[in-house]
Amino acid sequence: MNQPDVISLTPTPDDYAYTFGGRPPLVTVRPGSIIELTTEDCFGGAVRGVADLPSEVCVFPYLNPVTGPVAIAGAEPGDTLAVHFVEITPARDWGISSTFPHFGALTATHTTAMLHAPLEERVWRYDIDVAAGTCRFRAREGDFSVELPLDPMHGTVGVAPAAGETLMSITPGAHGGNLDTPEMRAGTTAYFGVSAPGALLGIGDGHARQGEGEVCGTAVETAMRTTVVVDLIKGGAPAWPRLESDRFLISTGSARPLEDAFRISQHDLVTWTGDLLGLDRLDAYQLVSQAGLAPAANVCDTNYTMVAKLPKELLGRVRAYDGLHDRLRATAAAYLRHR
């Protein structure tokens, strides 16, 4: 059996992209390739301590950098790009979270106009211990602190949008982008509909951990060392990004208001379930209604994102995408054994 290509991608600051679409690829890889890459945090590394207010040390719109784009040879509009996350490891022993004026779920924003003042800008620095698998929260007011378990994930993963559109990396949508779902962790396979030649994959916005909803607008933001396996399915492009873990099928939806994001994710999961099991649409609707889960991904970005989850044990022997997730898991395991 042919060994997969292994490509290392360590971008310089000039290489980072801040949009999906509108940039040529940094590299072109073959389907089945393993990509070892590094990513910067959403602040571009500029916020290093509690005195570094993002509004003072960051320059808009140069926020939320992504590594890429990476072109996948042979990817054409209408195809499906599979991205399996092998490893996601914090590259620093610290992470940053913050509140911003006009950003977050519990403050006045540009689209939720209020006469009262927005929340103050404040920064928290977390100590990250990869060996122990923890990050430490310390209250800014008072002596309280607590260790939280690491759960590294990528908030921003996506491909070039359709019709030549260019979207800021902070925006989630049908192309993926800043979905901010904790489900995008190691061991997960993400599926994106290809809308441009080469797909043009970008990955960034590493989170050492994040609560569902990313309520304050930021997670424990940190740089990452990440390894992925990419593969290509000809045709079958999903309308919205999908994810698959060992236990769940997961659909996403991004929109405002939040109810529409919920509806999109539920609609996709009902359709996906019906297609896999050969069920009448209302039968699939009934099954998802009684067995599905619906955690919030983010309620702070330019669009909100919801996910819908169905336990794979309900599918019996049926496998999504002809069992590609399991094959990519095997590729990942072989890579980890022999690197």
C-alpha positions as CSV (number, residue, x, y, z in Angstrom):
1,M,0.0,0.0,0.0
2,N,1.3,3.4,-0.9
3,Q,2.3,5.6,2.0
4,P,0.5,9.0,2.2
5,D,2.4,12.2,1.5
6,V,3.3,14.1,4.6
7,I,3.5,17.9,4.1
8,S,4.7,20.4,6.7
9,L,3.2,23.9,6.6
10,T,4.6,26.5,8.9
11,P,3.5,29.9,7.6
12,T,5.2,33.2,8.3
13,P,3.0,36.2,9.4
14,D,2.9,37.3,5.8
15,D,1.4,33.9,4.8
16,Y,-1.6,34.0,7.0
17,A,-5.0,34.5,5.4
18,Y,-7.8,36.6,6.9
19,T,-10.5,35.6,4.4
20,F,-11.9,32.5,2.8
21,G,-11.6,33.0,-0.9
22,G,-9.6,35.7,-2.7
23,R,-6.1,34.2,-2.1
24,P,-4.0,31.7,-4.1
25,P,-3.0,28.5,-2.3
26,L,0.2,28.3,-0.3
27,V,0.6,24.6,-1.4
28,T,-1.3,22.0,-3.4
29,V,-1.6,18.4,-2.0
30,R,-3.0,15.2,-3.2
31,P,-6.1,13.5,-1.7
32,G,-5.0,11.2,1.1
33,S,-2.2,13.5,2.2
34,I,-1.2,14.2,5.8
35,I,-0.6,17.9,6.6
36,E,1.4,19.0,9.7
37,L,0.7,22.7,10.2
38,T,0.9,25.4,12.8
39,T,-1.7,28.1,13.5
40,E,-1.7,31.4,15.3
41,D,-4.4,32.5,17.8
42,C,-7.2,34.8,16.9
43,F,-5.3,37.8,18.1
44,G,-2.3,37.0,15.9
45,G,-0.2,36.5,19.0
46,A,-0.4,40.2,19.9
47,V,-2.3,39.7,23.2
48,R,0.1,38.1,25.7
49,G,-1.0,39.4,29.1
50,V,-3.9,41.1,30.9
51,A,-2.5,44.5,30.1
52,D,-2.7,43.9,26.4
53,L,-6.2,45.1,25.4
54,P,-7.1,43.8,21.9
55,S,-8.4,47.1,20.8
56,E,-4.9,48.6,21.5
57,V,-2.6,45.9,20.2
58,C,-4.6,44.3,17.4
59,V,-5.3,45.9,14.0
60,F,-8.7,45.3,12.4
61,P,-9.3,43.5,10.0
62,Y,-6.2,41.5,10.8
63,L,-7.8,39.2,13.3
64,N,-8.5,35.5,13.3
65,P,-5.7,34.4,10.9
66,V,-5.9,31.1,9.2
67,T,-3.2,28.8,7.8
68,G,-3.8,28.3,4.1
69,P,-5.3,28.1,1.8
70,V,-4.3,24.6,0.9
71,A,-5.5,23.3,-2.5
72,I,-6.4,19.7,-2.9
73,A,-5.5,18.4,-6.4
74,G,-8.6,17.3,-8.4
75,A,-11.1,19.0,-6.1
76,E,-13.9,20.6,-8.2
77,P,-17.1,22.4,-7.4
78,G,-19.7,19.9,-6.3
79,D,-17.2,17.5,-4.7
80,T,-16.9,16.8,-0.9
81,L,-13.7,17.6,1.0
82,A,-13.0,15.4,4.1
83,V,-10.7,16.8,6.7
84,H,-9.8,14.4,9.6
85,F,-8.2,16.0,12.6
86,V,-5.4,13.7,13.8
87,E,-3.9,15.9,16.5
88,I,-4.5,19.4,17.9
89,T,-1.9,20.4,20.5
90,P,-1.4,23.8,22.1
91,A,1.9,25.3,21.0
92,R,2.2,27.7,24.0
93,D,2.0,27.3,27.7
94,W,-0.6,30.1,27.9
95,G,-3.8,31.1,26.3
96,I,-5.9,34.3,26.2
97,S,-9.6,35.1,26.6
98,S,-11.2,38.5,26.7
99,T,-14.4,40.5,26.5
100,F,-14.8,43.2,23.8
101,P,-17.1,46.1,23.5
102,H,-19.8,45.3,21.0
103,F,-19.0,41.5,20.8
104,G,-20.4,38.6,22.6
105,A,-23.8,37.2,23.6
106,L,-24.5,39.3,26.7
107,T,-23.6,42.8,25.6
108,A,-24.8,45.4,23.3
109,T,-23.6,44.9,19.7
110,H,-23.7,46.8,16.4
111,T,-26.8,44.8,15.5
112,T,-28.3,44.7,19.0
113,A,-28.3,48.4,19.6
114,M,-28.7,49.6,23.2
115,L,-28.5,53.0,24.9
116,H,-26.5,51.6,27.8
117,A,-22.7,51.2,27.6
118,P,-21.3,47.9,26.3
119,L,-19.3,45.6,28.7
120,E,-15.8,46.7,29.4
121,E,-12.8,45.3,27.6
122,R,-10.9,42.8,29.9
123,V,-8.3,40.1,29.3
124,W,-7.7,36.8,31.1
125,R,-4.5,34.8,30.8
126,Y,-4.7,31.0,31.3
127,D,-1.7,28.8,32.1
128,I,-1.8,25.8,29.8
129,D,-0.2,22.5,30.9
130,V,-0.3,20.1,28.0
131,A,1.3,17.2,30.0
132,A,-1.3,17.5,32.7
133,G,-4.1,18.2,30.3
134,T,-5.3,21.3,32.0
135,C,-5.6,25.1,31.7
136,R,-6.0,27.3,34.8
137,F,-8.7,30.0,35.1
138,R,-7.9,32.8,37.5
139,A,-10.5,35.4,38.4
140,R,-9.4,39.0,37.7
141,E,-11.3,40.2,40.8
142,G,-10.6,38.0,43.9
143,D,-8.5,34.9,44.6
144,F,-10.6,32.2,42.9
145,S,-8.9,29.9,40.5
146,V,-9.6,26.5,39.1
147,E,-8.1,24.0,36.7
148,L,-10.1,23.1,33.6
149,P,-9.5,20.1,31.4
150,L,-7.9,20.8,28.0
151,D,-10.2,20.0,25.0
152,P,-8.2,21.5,22.1
153,M,-10.2,22.3,18.9
154,H,-10.2,24.6,16.0
155,G,-12.8,27.4,15.8
156,T,-12.2,28.2,12.2
157,V,-12.1,25.6,9.4
158,G,-13.5,26.0,5.9
159,V,-13.1,26.3,2.2
160,A,-13.5,29.0,-0.4
161,P,-17.1,30.2,-0.8
162,A,-19.1,29.8,-3.9
163,A,-19.3,32.2,-6.9
164,G,-15.9,33.8,-6.2
165,E,-17.1,35.4,-3.0
166,T,-14.6,36.5,-0.4
167,L,-15.7,36.3,3.3
168,M,-13.8,37.4,6.4
169,S,-12.4,34.5,8.4
170,I,-14.5,35.5,11.4
171,T,-17.7,34.7,9.5
172,P,-19.3,31.2,9.6
173,G,-21.5,30.0,6.7
174,A,-22.1,27.3,4.2
175,H,-18.3,27.3,3.4
176,G,-17.5,26.6,7.1
177,G,-15.3,29.4,8.5
178,N,-15.6,30.5,12.1
179,L,-18.1,27.8,13.2
180,D,-16.7,27.8,16.8
181,T,-18.0,24.3,17.6
182,P,-16.2,22.3,20.3
183,E,-17.0,19.2,18.1
184,M,-14.0,20.2,15.8
185,R,-11.5,18.3,17.9
186,A,-9.0,15.6,17.3
187,G,-10.7,12.4,16.1
188,T,-13.4,14.3,14.2
189,T,-13.8,14.2,10.4
190,A,-15.3,17.4,8.8
191,Y,-17.0,17.4,5.4
192,F,-17.2,20.5,3.3
193,G,-18.9,21.1,0.0
194,V,-16.3,22.2,-2.6
195,S,-17.2,25.5,-4.4
196,A,-13.9,26.5,-6.0
197,P,-11.2,24.5,-7.9
198,G,-8.9,23.0,-5.3
199,A,-11.4,23.6,-2.4
200,L,-8.8,26.0,-0.8
201,L,-8.9,24.8,2.8
202,G,-8.0,27.1,5.7
203,I,-7.5,26.2,9.4
204,G,-7.0,28.5,12.4
205,D,-8.5,29.9,15.6
206,G,-7.1,27.3,18.0
207,H,-9.0,26.9,21.3
208,A,-7.4,25.1,24.3
209,R,-11.0,24.7,25.3
210,Q,-14.4,26.4,24.7
211,G,-17.8,26.2,26.3
212,E,-20.8,25.6,24.1
213,G,-21.9,28.9,22.7
214,E,-18.6,30.7,23.2
215,V,-20.8,33.1,25.1
216,C,-18.3,35.9,25.9
217,G,-17.0,35.9,22.3
218,T,-13.7,34.2,22.9
219,A,-12.5,30.8,24.0
220,V,-9.1,30.0,25.6
221,E,-7.3,31.2,22.5
222,T,-3.8,29.8,21.7
223,A,-1.5,28.9,18.9
224,M,-1.7,25.2,17.8
225,R,0.4,22.4,16.3
226,T,-2.2,20.5,14.3
227,T,-2.1,17.4,12.0
228,V,-4.9,16.6,9.5
229,V,-5.5,14.0,6.8
230,V,-7.4,15.3,3.8
231,D,-9.3,13.3,1.2
232,L,-11.8,13.9,-1.6
233,I,-15.1,12.4,-2.4
234,K,-16.2,13.1,-6.0
235,G,-19.6,14.7,-6.0
236,G,-22.1,14.6,-3.2
237,A,-21.3,18.0,-1.8
238,P,-23.3,18.8,1.4
239,A,-25.2,22.1,1.5
240,W,-23.7,22.8,4.9
241,P,-20.6,21.5,6.7
242,R,-21.0,18.2,8.4
243,L,-18.9,16.4,11.0
244,E,-18.5,12.8,12.1
245,S,-17.0,11.5,15.3
246,D,-16.7,8.0,16.5
247,R,-20.1,8.4,18.2
248,F,-22.1,11.0,16.3
249,L,-23.2,12.3,13.0
250,I,-23.2,16.1,13.3
251,S,-24.8,18.8,11.0
252,T,-24.1,22.5,11.2
253,G,-26.1,25.6,10.4
254,S,-25.0,29.2,10.5
255,A,-27.4,32.2,10.3
256,R,-29.1,34.9,12.2
257,P,-31.5,34.7,14.1
258,L,-30.4,31.7,16.1
259,E,-33.7,29.9,15.3
260,D,-32.7,29.8,11.6
261,A,-29.2,28.3,12.5
262,F,-31.1,25.7,14.5
263,R,-33.5,24.9,11.7
264,I,-30.7,24.6,9.1
265,S,-28.7,22.2,11.2
266,Q,-31.8,20.1,12.1
267,H,-33.0,20.1,8.4
268,D,-29.6,18.8,7.3
269,L,-29.5,16.1,10.0
270,V,-33.0,14.9,9.1
271,T,-32.1,14.8,5.4
272,W,-28.8,13.1,6.0
273,T,-30.4,10.5,8.3
274,G,-33.2,9.8,5.9
275,D,-30.7,9.3,3.0
276,L,-28.5,7.0,5.0
277,L,-31.3,4.8,6.3
278,G,-33.7,5.1,3.3
279,L,-36.4,6.6,5.5
280,D,-39.4,8.7,4.5
281,R,-38.6,12.3,5.4
282,L,-41.2,12.4,8.2
283,D,-39.9,9.1,9.6
284,A,-36.4,10.6,9.7
285,Y,-37.9,13.8,11.2
286,Q,-39.5,11.7,13.9
287,L,-36.3,9.8,14.7
288,V,-34.1,12.9,14.9
289,S,-36.7,14.6,17.1
290,Q,-36.6,11.8,19.7
291,A,-32.9,10.9,19.6
292,G,-31.0,14.1,18.5
293,L,-29.0,16.6,20.5
294,A,-28.7,20.3,19.7
295,P,-25.8,22.1,21.4
296,A,-25.0,25.7,20.5
297,A,-21.7,26.3,18.7
298,N,-21.5,30.1,18.9
299,V,-23.9,32.9,19.7
300,C,-21.5,35.7,19.2
301,D,-20.1,35.7,15.6
302,T,-21.4,37.6,12.6
303,N,-23.6,34.6,12.1
304,Y,-24.6,32.2,14.9
305,T,-23.9,28.5,14.6
306,M,-25.9,25.5,15.9
307,V,-25.1,21.9,15.5
308,A,-27.4,18.9,15.5
309,K,-26.1,15.4,16.6
310,L,-27.4,11.9,16.1
311,P,-25.8,8.8,17.8
312,K,-24.3,6.6,15.2
313,E,-25.4,3.5,17.1
314,L,-28.9,4.1,15.7
315,L,-27.6,3.5,12.1
316,G,-26.7,-0.1,12.6
317,R,-24.2,-1.1,10.0
318,V,-24.9,1.9,7.8
319,R,-21.8,4.1,7.4
320,A,-21.7,7.7,6.2
321,Y,-19.6,8.4,3.1
322,D,-19.0,4.6,2.7
323,G,-17.0,4.5,6.0
324,L,-14.5,7.2,5.1
325,H,-14.2,8.4,8.7
326,D,-13.1,4.9,9.9
327,R,-10.5,4.7,7.1
328,L,-9.1,8.1,7.9
329,R,-9.0,7.1,11.6
330,A,-6.9,4.1,10.5
331,T,-4.6,6.4,8.5
332,A,-4.2,8.7,11.5
333,A,-3.4,5.8,13.8
334,A,-0.7,4.5,11.5
335,Y,0.8,7.9,11.2
336,L,1.0,8.3,15.0
337,R,2.6,4.9,15.4
338,H,5.3,5.5,12.8
339,R,6.2,9.2,12.9
